[in-house]
Amino acid sequence: MRVAFVVQRLVEPPDAGTPIRNFNLIAQAARHHQVHVFGFTDEARYPTALRDSGAVLHLLPSPPSRSRRERLRTMLASRRPDMAMRSRSDALLGLLSGTIGDVSPDIVQVQALDMAYALPTIRASLPSAALILDQHNAEYVLQRRALSLDARLPRRWPQAAYSLVQWLRLRRYERDVCALCDVVLAVSEEDVAALRALNFGRQIALVPNGVDLESYRAVAPSPELTAAPGPHFVFPGKMDFRPNVDAAAWLATAIFPRIRERLPGARLWLVGREPHESVAALARLPNVMVTGEVPDVRPYLAAAAAVVVPLRLGGGTKLKLLEAAALRRPLVTTPIGAEGYREGAGRDYLLAESAEGLASACLRVAGDPALAARLAESAYARMAQPHDWARVYERLEAVYEKARAS
């Protein structure tokens, strides 16, 4: 078949959840079909491996980030959610309207709600193609959780008001754009249920996140960590993404101090690009390291006594859990962090909701090598291995076959 992808950001190597999912699904599809990719990339990190795989890339420079003033203007001047404008590009719409009709794909897969603004242009050019929207998260759920968290603290009531507006707008927008598609992809059973609750009347297919197991087989622990006193606790992620910003702050200020009461030499590593100013400020705390962008996050994870994922916001499934599992490192997380893998609590990872509970779980793992090894091996067998990208892609291929048949 001819399959076209429309992506927000495609870079090599992929460095965050959305680019990782985009890159790997496209790479797998290119093994089976004639693939074209429309979207954005960073000039210095052009995805040459995808081009060499046979995929035809129609990529523009990534648009500049919108300022806070522009986002406020959107909120006041329209009824659309901020996400509808986050990646909007007239240049991309022009590229699609002028080119995608000539490509004439059987299937067009739009990667994430950020890019759903392109759906009307695609449908106008391709009235008979099957349209698929890959929902990396049920986005309205994320905003609802942000509202619940912000409403607890008076000083965050302005943010709660913003989250309330975005939640209501996103719920409507998400329903409307899903209704434009033939199939909607979700990454977890929790997201399937959340999307089904929107009642947009289209097929929802579960295609979970994955991990490239081969690339994790021979990763050596980072000398930067192994040469320093420990134990080392690592939280990875893009550090300007709000759920990660909240988790990093909670981990550094409420959870990690409890760990250091018992283990004074413990170190916390917040590893990820573009740290928000509030995350960068956490480096002032004792034994807290904020790395910023690193060439490769895997050696940091490989050196961790535990990978800690204390998320209180978010949706979808967390690639960082699969990465830790692929490296056979023990995991400590929250119910939101564990979405998609809930049945593994106590077997594949330790689960807690409070700062005290998460600190206690970290201490258990650090103090009990047998427990750490048991959790790590179970996570590898039950989380990582079933989610190798080649196996995940089998589900997407089944969606393609059904779309072609109908």
C-alpha positions in Angstrom: 0.0 0.0 0.0 0.9 3.7 -0.2 0.9 5.1 3.4 1.4 8.8 4.3 2.3 10.0 7.7 1.8 13.5 9.0 4.1 14.2 11.9 4.8 17.1 14.3 8.5 16.5 14.7 10.7 13.8 13.2 14.4 13.8 14.3 17.3 11.3 14.5 17.9 10.1 17.0 14.4 10.6 18.4 14.6 12.2 21.8 11.1 12.2 23.4 8.0 10.2 23.5 6.3 11.6 20.4 9.4 11.6 18.1 10.2 8.0 19.3 6.8 6.7 18.5 6.7 8.5 15.1 10.2 7.3 14.1 9.6 3.7 15.0 6.1 3.3 13.5 7.3 4.9 10.2 10.5 2.7 10.2 8.4 -0.4 10.6 5.8 0.7 8.0 8.6 1.4 5.5 9.5 -2.3 5.6 6.1 -3.2 4.2 4.7 -0.3 2.2 5.6 2.7 0.1 5.8 5.4 2.7 5.7 9.2 2.4 6.2 11.5 5.4 5.0 15.1 5.7 5.8 17.3 8.7 8.7 19.0 10.5 12.3 18.2 11.4 15.3 19.9 13.0 17.8 20.7 10.2 20.8 19.3 12.2 19.0 16.1 13.0 17.4 15.1 9.7 16.2 11.5 9.8 18.6 10.0 7.3 17.9 6.4 8.4 14.3 6.7 7.5 15.2 8.2 4.1 17.6 5.4 3.5 14.9 2.9 4.4 13.0 4.0 1.3 10.6 6.4 3.0 10.1 9.6 1.0 10.4 12.6 3.3 8.6 15.9 2.7 9.9 17.8 5.8 9.9 21.5 6.6 11.9 23.2 9.4 10.2 23.0 12.7 8.0 26.1 13.3 9.0 28.4 16.2 7.4 27.8 19.6 4.5 30.1 20.3 5.0 32.7 23.0 2.9 32.9 26.1 1.4 36.1 24.7 0.4 34.3 21.5 -1.1 31.5 23.5 -3.1 33.9 25.6 -4.3 35.7 22.5 -5.6 32.4 21.1 -7.4 31.6 24.3 -9.2 35.0 24.3 -9.8 35.4 20.6 -11.1 31.9 19.7 -12.9 28.9 21.1 -10.1 26.5 20.0 -7.8 24.8 22.5 -4.2 25.8 22.5 -3.2 22.4 21.1 -5.1 23.2 17.9 -2.6 26.0 17.2 0.6 24.5 18.7 2.0 23.1 15.5 -0.2 24.9 13.0 1.7 25.9 9.8 0.4 27.4 6.6 3.5 26.1 4.9 2.7 22.6 5.8 -0.9 23.0 4.7 0.3 24.3 1.4 2.7 21.4 1.0 -0.1 18.9 1.7 -2.6 20.5 -0.6 0.0 20.7 -3.4 1.6 17.3 -3.0 -0.4 14.6 -1.2 -2.9 14.3 -4.0 -0.1 13.4 -6.4 1.2 10.8 -3.9 -2.3 9.3 -3.7 -1.9 7.3 -0.6 -4.3 4.5 0.4 -3.9 5.5 4.1 -3.0 8.8 5.8 -1.9 8.5 9.4 -1.9 11.8 11.4 0.5 11.5 14.3 -1.1 13.1 17.4 -3.7 15.7 18.1 -1.3 18.6 17.4 -1.4 17.8 13.7 -5.2 17.2 13.4 -5.7 20.7 12.0 -4.4 19.2 8.7 -7.3 16.7 8.5 -9.7 18.9 6.5 -7.0 19.7 3.9 -6.1 16.0 3.6 -9.7 15.0 3.2 -10.3 17.6 0.5 -7.3 16.3 -1.5 -8.0 12.6 -0.9 -11.8 12.0 -0.6 -11.4 8.2 -0.7 -8.2 7.6 1.4 -8.6 6.0 4.9 -7.7 8.6 7.6 -6.1 7.4 10.8 -5.5 9.7 13.8 -2.8 8.3 16.2 -3.8 9.6 19.6 -0.6 9.5 21.7 -2.8 10.6 24.7 -6.4 11.2 25.4 -5.5 14.9 25.7 -8.6 16.1 27.4 -7.8 13.7 30.3 -4.4 15.3 30.8 -6.0 18.7 31.1 -8.6 17.4 33.5 -5.9 16.0 35.7 -4.0 19.3 35.6 -7.1 21.1 36.7 -7.6 18.7 39.6 -4.0 19.2 40.7 -3.9 23.0 40.3 -7.2 23.5 42.1 -5.7 22.1 45.3 -3.4 25.1 45.9 -4.8 28.7 46.0 -1.5 30.0 44.5 -2.2 27.9 41.4 -5.8 28.9 40.9 -4.9 31.0 37.8 -3.4 27.9 36.2 -6.5 26.0 37.3 -8.6 28.5 35.4 -6.5 28.0 32.3 -6.7 24.2 32.6 -10.5 24.4 33.0 -10.8 26.4 29.8 -8.5 24.0 27.9 -10.2 20.9 29.3 -13.6 22.0 28.1 -12.3 23.1 24.7 -10.1 20.0 24.2 -12.9 17.7 25.0 -15.0 19.2 22.2 -12.1 19.6 19.8 -10.9 16.0 20.4 -14.4 14.6 19.8 -14.8 16.6 16.6 -11.5 15.8 15.0 -11.7 12.1 15.9 -15.1 12.1 14.1 -13.3 13.2 10.9 -11.3 10.0 10.8 -12.0 6.4 9.9 -9.9 4.9 12.7 -8.5 6.4 15.9 -5.4 4.7 17.5 -5.0 4.7 21.3 -1.9 3.5 23.3 -3.6 2.0 26.3 -6.9 0.4 27.5 -7.3 3.5 29.7 -7.1 5.8 26.7 -9.5 3.5 24.7 -12.1 4.0 27.4 -11.4 7.8 27.7 -11.8 8.2 23.9 -14.8 6.0 23.7 -16.5 8.3 26.3 -16.3 11.1 23.8 -18.9 9.3 21.6 -17.5 10.3 18.2 -18.7 7.1 16.5 -15.5 5.8 14.9 -13.4 2.6 15.4 -10.8 2.8 18.1 -7.8 0.5 17.8 -5.2 -0.2 20.5 -1.6 0.2 19.2 0.6 0.5 22.3 4.0 2.2 22.6 7.1 0.1 22.1 10.8 -0.1 22.5 13.7 -1.1 20.2 15.1 -4.0 22.3 18.1 -4.5 20.1 19.4 -1.0 20.8 19.3 -1.6 24.6 21.2 -4.9 24.7 24.8 -3.7 25.3 24.4 -0.3 27.0 27.1 0.4 29.5 26.3 2.4 32.7 27.4 6.1 32.6 30.9 6.6 34.1 29.6 9.9 35.3 27.3 8.0 37.7 29.4 4.9 38.4 32.4 7.1 39.5 30.3 9.1 42.0 28.9 7.9 45.4 25.3 6.6 45.2 22.9 5.0 45.0 21.6 6.9 42.0 17.9 7.5 41.3 17.1 8.7 37.8 14.0 10.4 36.3 14.2 10.9 32.5 12.0 13.0 30.2 11.7 16.2 28.3 12.0 18.7 31.1 9.7 21.5 29.7 6.7 19.1 29.3 4.3 20.0 32.1 3.8 16.5 33.6 7.6 16.0 33.7 8.1 19.5 35.3 5.6 18.7 38.0 7.1 15.2 38.6 10.6 16.5 38.7 9.7 19.2 41.3 7.8 16.8 43.5 10.5 14.2 43.3 13.3 16.7 44.2 11.5 18.6 46.9 9.2 16.0 48.6 10.4 12.5 47.7 14.1 12.7 47.5 14.7 14.4 50.8 13.0 11.5 52.5 15.4 9.1 50.7 18.4 11.1 51.8 17.3 10.9 55.4 18.2 7.2 55.2 20.8 7.3 52.5 22.7 10.6 52.8 24.9 9.8 49.8 22.1 9.2 47.4 21.9 11.3 44.2 19.0 12.3 42.1 19.5 12.7 38.3 16.9 14.7 36.3 17.9 13.8 32.8 16.3 15.4 29.7 16.5 18.3 27.3 15.2 21.8 27.6 14.7 22.0 31.4 12.1 24.5 32.4 13.5 27.3 34.6 11.8 25.7 37.7 13.5 22.4 36.9 16.9 24.0 36.4 16.6 25.7 39.8 16.3 22.2 41.4 20.1 21.8 40.8 20.6 24.0 43.8 19.3 21.3 46.1 21.8 18.9 47.7 22.7 16.0 45.6 20.2 16.9 42.8 21.7 16.9 39.3 19.9 18.5 36.3 21.8 17.4 33.2 19.9 19.2 30.4 20.2 17.5 27.0 22.6 14.5 26.9 23.8 12.6 23.9 22.1 9.4 25.1 19.8 8.9 28.1 20.3 5.1 28.2 23.6 5.0 30.1 22.0 7.1 32.9 19.2 4.7 33.1 21.6 1.7 33.1 23.4 3.1 36.1 20.2 3.7 38.2 19.5 2.0 41.4 15.9 2.7 40.4 14.2 4.6 37.6 11.6 6.8 39.4 8.6 8.0 37.4 6.5 10.0 39.9 3.9 11.3 37.5 0.8 13.1 38.8 -0.3 14.4 35.4 -0.3 12.9 31.9 -2.0 10.3 29.8 -1.2 7.5 27.4 1.7 5.1 28.2 5.2 6.2 29.2 8.1 5.2 27.0 10.4 5.8 29.9 9.0 2.7 31.7 9.7 0.5 28.7 13.2 1.9 28.4 13.9 1.1 32.0 12.4 -2.4 31.5 14.5 -2.9 28.4 17.7 -2.1 30.4 16.5 -4.4 33.3 16.5 -1.5 35.8 14.0 -1.6 38.7 11.1 0.9 38.4 9.2 2.9 41.0 6.1 4.8 39.7 2.6 6.1 40.4 -0.8 4.9 39.1 -0.7 7.6 36.3 2.9 6.6 35.4 1.9 2.9 35.3 -1.1 3.4 32.9 -1.1 0.7 30.3 0.8 -1.7 32.6 -1.4 -1.6 35.7 -1.4 -5.4 36.1 2.3 -5.4 36.8 2.2 -3.6 40.2 4.3 -5.4 42.8 5.6 -7.8 40.1 7.2 -5.6 37.4 7.6 -2.4 39.4 6.7 -0.9 42.8 3.7 1.4 42.9 2.9 4.3 45.3 0.9 7.5 45.3 2.3 9.6 48.1 5.7 11.1 48.5 6.3 8.9 51.6 5.2 5.8 49.7 7.4 6.5 46.7 10.4 7.2 49.0 9.8 4.0 50.9 9.7 2.1 47.6 13.0 3.6 46.4 14.6 2.7 49.7 13.3 -0.9 49.4 14.8 -1.3 45.9 18.1 0.3 46.9 18.4 -1.9 50.0 17.4 -5.2 48.6 19.4 -6.4 45.5 17.3 -9.5 45.2 14.1 -7.5 45.0 15.6 -5.1 42.5 16.8 -8.0 40.3 13.4 -9.8 40.5 11.5 -6.6 39.5 13.9 -5.8 36.7 13.8 -9.3 35.2 10.0 -9.5 35.4 9.6 -6.1 33.8 11.9 -7.1 30.9 10.0 -10.3 30.3 6.4 -8.9 30.7 6.7 -5.3 29.6 9.7 -4.9 27.3 9.7 -8.1 25.3 6.0 -8.0 24.3 6.4 -4.3 23.3 9.3 -4.6 20.9 8.4 -2.2 18.0 8.3 -5.1 15.5 5.6 -6.8 17.6 3.7 -3.5 18.2 3.7 -2.8 14.4 1.8 -6.1 13.8 -1.2 -4.4 15.4 -0.9 -1.4 13.2 -0.6 -3.6 10.1 -3.9 -5.3 11.1 -5.5 -1.9 11.2 -4.2 -1.1 7.7 -5.5 -4.4 6.4 -8.9 -3.8 7.8 -9.0 -0.2 6.5 -8.1 -1.5 3.0 -10.7 -4.2 3.1 -13.4 -1.7 4.0 
